Amino acid sequence: MECSFRWGFVQNVRNFPGRQELVVTIDSQAARAMNYPELTGVCQAGDKVLVNTTAEDLQLGTGGWHYVLAIYGRERSLAKVGHIMKLRYTPLQGRVLAVEEHDSPHHAIMRHAESLNGLPVLVGSLHSMLAPLAWTIQTTKRLRLVYLMSDGASLPLGFSKVVTILRTRGLIYKTITFGHAFGGDLEAVNIYSALLAARHVAKADVAVVLMGPGVVGTDTTWGTTAIEQGVFLNAVRHLGGTPVAIPRLSEKDPRPRHQGMSHHTKTVLTRVVDGRVYVPMPAYFRERFPESEQLEGLDHDVIWEQTEESYKNLHKANLPLSTMGRGVDDDPLFFHGVLASAQFFKRIHGR
């Protein structure tokens, strides 16, 4: 693996929960850089910093950011407590206090936790599903919605501006990061312990599992981090939860493989999930793709939802709502698909 590193000097700092947005000069040229204080420490104007410029050099979709690796003259670990390493065996490895470990105040609970006791768990494949899902679930009554972020894309929770907004507005109750993702209210080793922590420690009414911002795709069947959706749905089933698959739908994606129901969702539901799960679908799908054969072969409980009213209400959310650069009115089917899952949960929860 090859990386590009450069030294720069911090000119300006903007502070946000879990991250700092910087202006740095590199060879007299101004550039934007992201710093995660948990990982590297707090940056100040005038600091000399080592930044990773790889994604920008390759013009990848990082939003135009370099990333701070170190602040000259300082030392930092992910936390001062805990024995579980994240980013293991890399120069940036650091320790966290995982919810399961002996020093955790929740160790006794986690040691005996074995079942989700029917907890509804909504599992999707894109971070952009989180805001419309949380908004719709929380429109009538505030529930303990716990967001579990995987390491399928962004590793620091602080990178997500959406999570900060949802937390500020009370639409997310707690966050849990698992695998090598970090920065949640609770840290967990894997999806199983993260789910059990959501149920028994955070006392969730509903859990939502999605990767952070970003997704890896290769235009192949299996070469995508979206495959994790199936693994997570299996975990919910194994632990006695109520598994709900959020379908990835689109009517405007320029790539044929993602039109209608994305091939990623179809692969997950037909070749990864090892038992029946709920698959809420919007009636709007049948309007846009009346002759579609994409649902054939799905050995799951497909539930049709009328989502027009929820879709209209979504325009009142005052949230950053977009997917792959497309807003609510640019790709309605995507949002109808997310809303179908939210509505299904509300019905089974008696709301």
N, C-alpha and C positions, 0 to 999 in steps of 0.2 A: 504494500500500500504506500503510495507516494503522497506527500503533503507539501504545501507551500507555506513558509513562515516568513514573516517580516517584522522588523521592529518599528514602532511608531510612538508618537507622543500624544497624550490625551489633551484635547483643547476644550471640549465641553462635555458635560455629563447631565443626563436626564434620568431620574430615578423612578422605577416602577417596582411593584411587588415581584421579587424574584429575579429581576434583571435590571441592567443599566444600559441605556442607549447612548453611545459615545460618538463624538466627532474626533477622529485621530488624524494626524498628519504622518504620511509615509513618503519619504523622499520629497517633502514639500508639497505633496498632494493631499487634499482633504478626502477622507473616506468615512463611511459609517461603520461602527463596530458594536458588537453586542458583548456585554460582560455579565456573567452570572456570579454574583457575590458569594453564593454558597460554594462555588467551585474554586474561585480564584481570589476572593477577597474584594473589598470595596475600592473602586477606582476613584481617583480625584484628578482634577485638572493639573496638568504638569507631569503626571506619572508616565514613565516609560513602560510600554507594554509590548509583549510578544503576541502577535495575532496570526491566526490561521487564515490565509487568504485563498485556500484551495477552491472552494465553491465559487467564489467570485471570479477567480482566474479562469474557471471553466464555464462561467456564465450560467450556472445552475440556478434553480428557482429558490434561492435563499432570501429573496427580497432585497438584495443589494447590501448584505452584511458581511463584514469580517467578524472573527470570533476571538476574544481575548483568551490566550492560553496561560499567561502569567504576567504578574506585575513585578517589575524589576525591584529586587531587594526585599520581597515579602514571601511568606510561606502561607499555605492554606490547605485545609482538607475539607471535605464535604461537611463534616460535623466534628465536634469535639467529644462526642459520645458514640457508643455503638461499636459492633464488631463485624457488621456485614459490609463488605466492600462492593461499591458500584464502580463501573468502568474498570473492572478488574484487570490487572496485569497490563495496564496502560500507564503512560506517564501521568495521567490525570486521575488515577484511581483514588478514591476517598471513602471514608467510612460513614455509615448512617446507622441510626438506631432503628432496626426493623421491628415491626409490631410483634413478630413472633419470638424474638430472641430473649434470653434469660433476663437481661437487664431492663427489658421493656416493662412498663407498668401493666401491660396487657398480656403478659406471657401466660399467666394462669388461665385467662379466658381462651387464648388461642390454643393452648395445649389440649383443651377439651372440646374445642369447636370441631364438629364433624359434619354438620348439615346447614344448608341455607334455609331450611324450613319453609320452602315455597317462595322465597323472596323473588319478586319479578326482577329479571336482569335483561336489559335491552342492550344488544351487542351489534355494533356497526363496524364500518371499515374506513370512515373518513372523519376527521376532526370537525369538518364543517357541518356535521349532523348535530353537534352538541347544542348549539344555541337555539335552533328552532325546536329541538326536542325538549330542552329544559323550559323554554318559554311556554310551550303548549301544555306540558304537564303541570306547570305551576300557575296557570291562569286563574283557577278558582280557589285554590287553597294551597298554602305552603306545605310541602312535604319534605322529608329528609332525603333529598336526592343526592346520592354519593357518586361522584365521578371517579372511575378507575382508568388511569392513563397507562397504556402499555409502552414498550420501547420500540414499537414498530416504525416510528418516525422521530419527531423531536424527542430528545431525552430529557431536557429540563422543562418542568411544568411552567416555569416562569416565562418561557418563550411565547406562551399562548396569551395574547391580549384578550381573547374571548373569555377565558377562564377568569381572569381578573374582573372583567365586567360582570359576569354572571355571579361571581362571589359577592361583589359589592352590592348587587341588587337582590341578594338573597335567593337567587334561583338555583344555586348549588350550596348544599349544606357542608359537605366535607369532600376532600380529594384524597385519593390513594394512588401512589406511583409504585409500579412493580417492575420486576426484571431490572434493567439498567436505567430505566427512567427514574428521575429523582425530583424532589421538591414538593411532594404532596404533604398534606397534614399527617398522613401515615405513610410509612415506607413498608413495602412487602417484598418477599423474595420471589414469588411467582403468582400466577393468576389464581390458583386455588386458595392460597393464604390471603390474597387480596380480597377475594370474594367473601371469605369467612370473616375477615376483618370488617368489611362493609356491613355484614349482617350482625355480628356479635359485639363489635367495638363501637362502630359508628351508629349502630341501630338504624340502618337505612330502611326507608319505606320502599325505595326503588334504587337500583344500581344501574349505571350506564357505563359500558366498557367501550372505549374508542382509543385509537392511537392519538398522539399529539399532532400538531400541524405538520403536514408533509405526508407523502406516501411513496413507496418505491414500486415502480412498475417497469416491465421489460418487454411488453407486447408478446408475452408467452403465457401459457396457462398457469404455470406454477411460480413464475419468478416475480412475485409481488408480496409485499408485507400484508396485503389485504387478506391473504389466506388465514391469518391469525383469527379472523372472525369465527371460522369453523372450530378451531382449537378452543376458543373461549366459550362458544356455545356448548361444546362437549363438556367442559369443566362445570358449567352451570347444571347440566343434566346429571353429571356424576355426583354433584353435591346436593342434589335434591332441590334445586331452585326452579323457577319458571322461566325457561329460555325463550327470548323473543328476538328474532333476527330482524334487524333494520335493513331493508333492501336498498341497494344502490341503484337508483333509476335515473334516467335522463331522456329528454326529448330533443336536446340541443347540443349534446356532446358531438364534436365533429368526427370522433372515432367510432366507426360502426360497432365495434365490440362493446362499447358502453351505452349504446342506444337501447331504449326500452329498459330491460333488466340487464345490468352489467354482467359480462361474462365472469367477473370475479365472484359476484353473488351466486350465480348459477353453479360455479365450480364448488364453492363452499357448501351449498345446500345439497348437491348431488354426489359429491365425492369426498367431502371432509367430515361433515356432521354425521355422527354414528347413531342417531336416533331421531325421533320426531321432535320438532320445535315449532313454535308459532311463527308464521310469516304474515304479518299484516300487510295488505296491499290496498292502495287507494283505488276507488272506482274510476278515478280519472285516468288510470293506466289503460283501462279498456276503451276509453274514449279516444286516446291517442294511438293505441296499438290494438285495434279491434281484431285483427287477424293474427295476433302474436301467438307463437307456439312456445314461447320462452318458459311458460309455467308447466309445460308437459314434463313428466318425470319427476316432479317434486313430491316426494313422499313425506309431506309435512302438512300441518294444519294451516292452510291458507285462509286468512280472514279478510274479507273485503270491508273497507271502511269508506264512508262518505266524508271527504275531507275539505269540501269547498268552503264551509264556514270557518274552519280552522285556518285555511289558507288566506282568507280575507283578513282574519284577525292578526295574522302574522305581520301584515303591513303596519300594524300599530305597535310592534314590539320595540322599535327604536334600538335595535341591536345590529351589529355588523353581520349581515346575512349574505353569504356568497359561497359558491363552491366552484373551484377551478376558474375563478375570475368571473363567474356568472351569478347575477343577483336573483332575487325572488321572482321577478318578472322575466328574467332571461332564460330560465330553465325551470318552469313551474313543476314539472314532474318530479324532479329531485326532491323538492320540498314537500310535495304531496306524499312521497314515499316515507319521508321521516315522520310527517304528521300522522300517517296511518298507524305507525308504531306507538306514538304518544297517545293517540285516541284509544287504541286497543288497551293499553295499560290503564287508562282512566276508567274504562268500562269494567275491567276485571277487578280494579281496586274499589269499585263502587262509587266513582265520582261522576 
